[in-house]
Amino acid sequence: MTENISQGARAGSHWPSEGDVYDDPNTGATVRRLTGYPGAGSLHPYFTEPCLYDDGRRMVVSSDRTGDSQVFSIDLETGLLTQLSDVPAVEAGTSSRPAIVENGEAVYRWSGDHMVAIDLETLSVRSLYEKPSGYHGKIPGVSADGANVIVSIVEDVRDRTGDDWMTEKFELGPHSKVLSIPTDGGEVETLVEDDRWIGHVNPSPTRPELLTYCEEGPWGRVDNRIWVLDSETGETWTVREMPGEGGVGHEYWLADGERVGYHGWERDSDGNRRAFAGSARYDDTDHLETEIPEGGTHTHSNTPELLVTDGSPDIPCNLLYRYDEEAGEYEGPRLLATHDWGAASPHPHSRLLPDGSGVVFDSNRYDGSNDVFLVELPPFEELPEYDGSL
């Protein structure tokens, strides 16, 4: 039996519009800063997760303006912010990022040791699951039918690691589970259990039985980063295996729930390092890929036709690619919006809106505080080409 968790007094409170609109200095694209509370950090959900609800009129974000990370919504027409959660903070090492189903009825997040559901209309809160002590909870996702929260929990071994904590945690092989937590409060099911570091878990947005989970660690050392699981049959398999030196990851589902996107690097026949991004069908067929600048990281697409990447600390602007069906290859990259990615900056985690009208990303380019930005997508041809400098 899980403990009752109640909302605090701030749930339902409002903040006036904080943002402003400007033309990007490098591309001319129209950019809207959605958050700007002085001294507070705000982020949109992880790029693998939907961020809109109420038929696309509202966006979910997290913000620490009240002293710890809570969930807020932004009315995209008026800019009004509404606090959706006022629940106990997450413990160190556990993700505070929320998850929803696109246009869903609830938002899900960790609160202390609990996975909670917050009703988006009434703001009532329910505890669905309490994780065991000694484990951290990772970023949740929601199955396509809204019936289950899918999430991994990982044994806490960070206090036993040194400076290269990622390599050492990988080598320690922490005990991990992938859990399916019913949103109606039913019995929790363990889908995967192993003594290896299992991180991000992503449910397909259209196929309730399909999800990806990843083996975390140095990309060149893990057996394979991207694993698909059919939760009905228990069958699991890999996507985009790396036969030689290289790595692949930061996987996500495209809107059809049939394709998995990713980026990575490999050595070509001459031994040169090549960075790439693209997608494949969930059964590891029909790969569509393009070379991207070295150091490129997170990518996102709704369909293979349009692909956005974060750029990199050396390319402080997200980049856009368009698939040319006739040529059978991607055009680009084109510069989209400047995010000034520096050493203290958040990852932009660029994500296309469902209708392809814009890209949401995070940046601290104003005053050093993390904020959420939304850039309108101009016609591809109107964006400047990236020529290797910025």
C-alpha positions in Angstrom: 0.0 0.0 0.0 1.5 3.3 -1.1 1.5 6.4 1.1 -0.9 9.3 0.5 0.7 12.4 -1.0 -1.1 15.8 -1.0 -0.6 18.9 -3.0 0.7 22.0 -1.2 -0.8 25.4 -1.2 1.0 26.6 -4.3 -0.7 24.1 -6.6 -2.9 26.0 -9.0 -1.2 29.4 -8.5 -0.4 31.6 -11.5 2.5 33.7 -12.8 2.0 36.3 -15.5 3.7 35.9 -18.9 7.5 36.1 -18.5 8.8 35.8 -22.0 9.5 38.0 -24.9 9.9 37.6 -28.7 12.9 38.4 -30.8 14.5 37.7 -34.2 17.4 35.3 -33.9 20.7 37.2 -34.5 22.2 34.6 -36.8 19.1 33.2 -38.7 16.3 35.8 -38.5 13.9 33.1 -37.2 11.3 34.3 -34.7 12.1 33.0 -31.2 9.9 33.2 -28.2 11.3 32.9 -24.7 8.6 31.2 -22.7 10.1 31.5 -19.2 12.1 34.2 -17.5 11.6 34.2 -13.8 14.6 36.0 -12.2 17.2 33.6 -10.8 15.1 30.4 -11.5 15.9 27.5 -13.8 13.2 26.2 -16.1 13.3 23.2 -18.5 10.9 21.5 -20.9 10.5 17.7 -20.5 13.3 15.5 -21.8 13.3 15.6 -25.6 12.0 12.0 -25.8 8.7 13.0 -24.0 5.7 15.0 -25.2 5.4 18.5 -23.8 1.9 19.7 -25.0 -1.6 19.0 -23.9 -5.1 20.6 -24.0 -5.0 20.2 -27.8 -1.6 21.8 -28.1 -2.6 25.0 -26.3 -0.5 24.3 -23.2 3.1 23.2 -22.6 4.4 21.4 -19.6 7.7 22.6 -18.1 9.6 22.1 -14.8 10.9 25.1 -12.8 12.7 25.5 -9.4 11.3 29.0 -8.8 9.6 27.8 -5.5 12.8 26.3 -4.1 12.7 22.9 -5.7 11.7 21.5 -9.1 8.0 21.5 -9.7 5.8 21.1 -12.7 4.1 24.1 -14.5 2.0 24.6 -17.6 2.4 27.6 -20.0 -0.6 28.8 -22.0 1.0 29.3 -25.4 -1.4 32.0 -26.4 -1.2 34.2 -23.3 2.0 33.1 -21.7 0.3 32.6 -18.3 2.0 30.0 -16.1 0.1 27.7 -13.8 1.8 25.6 -11.1 0.6 22.0 -11.5 2.6 20.3 -8.7 3.5 21.3 -5.1 4.7 17.9 -3.9 7.8 16.7 -2.0 11.0 17.2 -3.9 12.9 14.4 -5.6 16.0 13.0 -3.8 19.4 13.6 -5.3 20.1 11.3 -8.3 16.4 10.8 -9.1 14.9 12.6 -12.2 12.5 15.5 -11.6 11.4 15.6 -15.3 7.7 14.9 -15.8 6.0 12.7 -18.4 2.6 12.9 -20.1 0.8 11.3 -23.0 0.2 13.9 -25.7 -3.1 15.6 -24.8 -3.3 13.3 -21.8 -5.3 13.7 -18.6 -2.4 13.5 -16.1 1.3 14.3 -15.6 3.6 11.8 -13.9 6.7 12.5 -12.0 8.8 11.3 -9.0 8.1 12.9 -5.7 10.5 11.7 -3.0 10.4 7.9 -3.4 7.0 7.9 -5.1 5.9 7.9 -8.7 2.8 10.2 -8.6 0.0 11.0 -11.0 -1.3 14.6 -11.0 -4.7 15.2 -12.7 -4.3 18.0 -15.2 -7.8 19.3 -14.5 -8.3 18.9 -10.8 -4.6 18.9 -9.8 -5.3 16.1 -7.4 -2.3 13.8 -6.8 -2.1 10.0 -6.3 0.9 7.8 -5.4 1.2 4.9 -7.9 4.4 3.3 -6.6 7.1 3.6 -4.0 10.6 2.6 -5.1 12.9 0.7 -2.7 15.6 2.5 -0.8 19.0 2.5 -2.4 17.7 3.0 -5.9 17.3 6.1 -8.1 14.3 6.7 -10.3 15.0 7.7 -13.9 12.9 9.7 -16.4 9.4 8.2 -16.8 7.4 7.6 -20.0 3.8 6.7 -20.5 2.5 3.8 -22.7 0.5 4.8 -25.8 -2.8 3.8 -24.3 -2.1 5.7 -21.1 -2.4 2.5 -19.0 1.1 2.3 -17.6 4.0 4.5 -16.6 7.2 2.9 -17.9 10.4 3.7 -15.9 13.7 2.3 -14.8 15.1 2.3 -11.3 18.9 1.9 -10.8 20.9 0.9 -7.7 22.7 3.9 -6.2 26.5 3.3 -6.6 27.7 6.9 -7.3 29.1 7.3 -3.8 31.6 4.6 -4.7 32.8 6.2 -7.9 35.6 8.6 -8.7 36.1 11.4 -11.3 35.1 9.2 -14.3 31.8 8.2 -12.7 30.2 7.1 -15.9 32.9 4.5 -16.7 33.1 3.3 -13.1 29.3 3.1 -12.7 29.2 1.1 -15.9 31.9 -1.3 -14.6 30.2 -1.7 -11.3 27.1 -3.1 -13.1 24.4 -1.6 -10.8 21.2 -3.6 -10.4 18.5 -2.2 -12.6 14.8 -2.8 -13.3 12.4 -1.6 -16.0 9.0 -1.3 -14.4 5.5 -1.0 -15.8 3.4 0.9 -13.2 -0.4 0.9 -13.9 -1.8 4.4 -13.9 -5.0 3.0 -12.2 -3.0 1.9 -9.2 -2.7 -1.8 -10.1 0.1 -4.3 -9.6 3.6 -3.2 -10.8 5.3 -5.5 -13.3 9.0 -5.9 -13.8 9.7 -6.0 -17.5 13.5 -6.2 -17.4 15.9 -6.9 -14.6 19.7 -7.1 -14.8 23.0 -6.3 -13.1 23.9 -3.6 -15.7 23.1 0.1 -15.8 19.8 0.5 -17.6 18.8 4.1 -18.1 16.3 5.9 -20.4 13.1 4.0 -21.1 10.9 5.2 -24.0 7.5 3.8 -24.8 6.3 3.9 -28.4 3.7 6.7 -28.8 1.4 4.4 -30.8 2.2 0.8 -29.8 1.4 0.1 -26.1 3.4 -3.1 -26.2 6.6 -1.6 -27.6 9.3 0.3 -25.7 13.0 1.0 -25.9 15.5 0.8 -23.0 19.2 1.6 -23.0 22.3 0.1 -21.6 24.1 3.2 -20.1 27.9 3.7 -20.0 30.6 4.8 -22.4 29.0 4.3 -25.9 32.0 2.5 -27.3 32.0 -0.1 -24.5 28.3 -1.1 -24.0 27.1 -4.2 -25.8 24.5 -2.1 -27.5 22.8 1.1 -26.4 19.4 0.7 -28.1 17.2 -2.2 -27.1 13.6 -2.8 -28.1 11.2 -4.8 -25.9 7.9 -6.3 -26.8 6.2 -6.3 -23.4 3.5 -8.8 -24.5 5.9 -11.5 -25.7 9.0 -10.6 -23.6 11.1 -10.6 -26.8 14.0 -8.1 -26.8 16.4 -7.1 -29.6 18.9 -4.4 -30.6 18.6 -1.5 -33.0 21.6 0.0 -34.9 24.3 -2.3 -33.8 27.9 -1.0 -34.1 30.0 -3.7 -35.8 33.3 -1.8 -35.2 34.5 1.1 -33.1 31.8 3.6 -32.4 28.6 4.2 -30.5 25.0 5.2 -30.9 22.3 6.5 -28.5 20.0 9.3 -27.3 17.3 7.3 -28.9 13.6 8.4 -29.2 10.5 7.4 -31.1 9.2 9.2 -34.2 5.5 10.1 -34.2 4.4 6.9 -36.0 5.6 4.8 -33.1 7.3 2.5 -35.6 10.7 4.3 -36.1 13.4 4.9 -33.6 15.7 8.0 -34.0 19.3 8.3 -32.8 22.7 9.8 -33.4 26.2 8.3 -33.1 29.7 8.0 -34.5 31.8 5.3 -36.2 35.1 4.9 -38.1 35.0 4.9 -41.8 37.1 2.7 -44.0 40.0 5.1 -43.8 39.9 5.2 -40.0 38.3 8.7 -39.8 35.7 9.4 -37.2 32.2 10.1 -38.7 29.3 11.5 -36.8 25.8 10.6 -38.0 22.1 11.0 -37.2 19.0 9.2 -38.5 16.4 6.6 -37.7 15.4 3.0 -38.3 12.3 0.9 -38.1 11.9 -0.7 -34.7 12.8 -4.1 -36.2 16.2 -2.6 -37.2 15.4 -2.2 -40.9 15.1 0.7 -43.3 17.9 2.9 -41.9 17.9 6.6 -43.0 21.0 8.5 -41.9 23.0 11.6 -42.6 26.4 12.8 -41.6 26.4 15.6 -39.0 29.2 17.8 -37.7 31.6 16.2 -35.2 30.4 16.7 -31.6 26.7 16.7 -32.6 24.4 15.3 -30.0 20.6 15.0 -29.3 18.4 14.9 -32.4 14.6 14.8 -32.9 12.2 14.2 -35.7 8.4 13.5 -36.0 8.9 12.0 -39.5 12.1 11.2 -41.4 11.4 14.2 -43.6 12.6 16.8 -41.1 15.4 16.4 -38.5 16.6 18.8 -35.9 19.9 18.4 -33.9 21.2 20.3 -30.9 24.4 21.4 -32.6 27.1 21.3 -30.0 29.2 23.5 -27.7 31.2 24.3 -30.8 28.1 25.0 -32.8 25.9 27.1 -30.5 22.8 26.8 -32.7 20.4 24.0 -33.4 20.6 22.6 -37.0 17.9 21.5 -39.4 18.0 18.8 -42.0 15.4 18.0 -44.7 15.1 14.6 -46.5 15.2 14.9 -50.3 13.1 11.9 -51.5 14.3 12.2 -55.1 18.0 12.3 -54.2 17.6 9.8 -51.4 19.6 11.9 -48.9 19.3 14.7 -46.4 19.8 18.4 -47.3 21.4 20.7 -44.9 22.3 21.5 -42.3 20.6 24.9 -42.0 21.0 27.1 -38.9 17.8 27.5 -36.9 18.1 29.2 -33.5 21.1 30.4 -31.5 21.3 28.8 -28.0 24.8 29.9 -27.0 25.7 26.5 -25.6 28.5 27.0 -23.1 30.2 25.0 -20.3 27.5 26.0 -17.8 24.6 25.7 -20.2 21.8 23.0 -20.2 21.6 20.7 -23.1 19.2 22.3 -25.6 17.2 19.0 -26.0 15.7 20.4 -29.2 12.2 18.9 -29.9 9.9 19.5 -32.9 6.3 20.4 -32.1 3.9 17.7 -33.2 2.6 19.8 -36.1 6.1 20.8 -37.2 5.5 24.5 -36.7 8.3 25.0 -34.2 11.1 23.6 -32.1 11.3 23.9 -28.3 14.7 24.0 -26.6 16.4 25.0 -23.4 19.1 27.7 -23.0 20.7 30.1 -20.5 21.6 32.7 -23.1 19.9 35.6 -21.3 21.1 35.9 -17.7 22.7 32.5 -16.9 19.4 31.0 -15.8 17.9 28.1 -17.7 14.9 29.0 -19.7 12.5 27.4 -22.2 12.5 28.8 -25.8 10.3 28.2 -28.8 11.4 29.0 -32.3 9.0 29.2 -35.2 10.0 27.1 -38.2 10.6 29.3 -41.3 10.6 27.7 -44.8 13.7 25.5 -45.0 15.2 27.5 -47.9 15.0 30.8 -46.0 17.4 29.5 -43.3 21.1 30.1 -43.7 23.3 27.2 -44.5 25.8 26.1 -41.9 29.3 26.4 -43.6 31.4 25.2 -40.7 31.6 28.5 -38.8 29.3 30.6 -36.7 
